[in-house]
Amino acid sequence: MPHQYLELAERYRKVIETAKDTFTRYHLEAMERSYRTLAESERALRKSRFMVDAWGKLGDSDKAK
């Protein structure tokens, strides 16, 4: 899913280049940043979920001994 957010951010970045006024450019830039932030957050969440699962498995292996 992060790749979908990055694709949307890239679309906004391309549209920014054609924006004629600063008001539109400002809001398009905000949307681009928001989608990039969503992508980074999604990556961090997936990484943390992976780490929690890994730590859980390590804890389970200690109990088996």
C-alpha positions in Angstrom: 0.0 0.0 0.0 2.9 2.5 0.5 3.5 2.3 -3.2 0.0 3.5 -3.9 0.5 6.6 -1.7 3.8 7.3 -3.4 2.1 7.0 -6.8 -0.5 9.6 -5.7 2.2 11.9 -4.3 4.0 11.7 -7.7 0.8 12.6 -9.5 0.4 15.7 -7.3 4.1 16.6 -7.9 3.5 16.5 -11.7 0.4 18.6 -11.4 2.2 21.2 -9.3 4.5 21.9 -12.3 1.5 23.0 -14.3 -0.3 25.0 -11.5 -0.6 28.6 -12.5 -1.2 30.3 -9.1 0.4 30.0 -5.7 -2.8 29.1 -3.9 -3.3 26.0 -6.0 0.4 25.1 -5.9 0.4 25.4 -2.1 -2.5 23.0 -1.7 -1.1 20.6 -4.2 2.2 20.6 -2.4 0.4 19.9 0.9 -1.4 16.9 -0.7 1.9 15.6 -2.0 3.5 15.9 1.4 0.5 14.2 3.0 0.7 11.2 0.7 4.4 10.9 1.2 3.9 11.0 5.0 1.2 8.3 4.7 3.6 6.1 2.7 6.4 6.6 5.4 3.9 5.9 8.2 2.6 2.7 6.5 6.2 1.5 6.1 7.0 2.2 9.7 3.9 0.5 10.9 4.6 -2.6 8.8 8.2 -2.6 10.1 7.1 -2.3 13.7 4.5 -5.1 13.2 7.3 -7.3 11.8 9.5 -6.5 14.7 6.8 -7.3 17.3 6.1 -10.6 15.5 9.8 -11.4 15.5 10.2 -10.6 19.2 7.1 -12.6 20.0 8.6 -15.6 18.2 11.8 -15.2 20.2 9.8 -15.1 23.4 7.9 -18.2 22.4 11.2 -20.1 21.7 12.4 -19.3 25.2 9.2 -20.8 26.7 9.7 -24.0 24.7 13.0 -24.7 26.5 
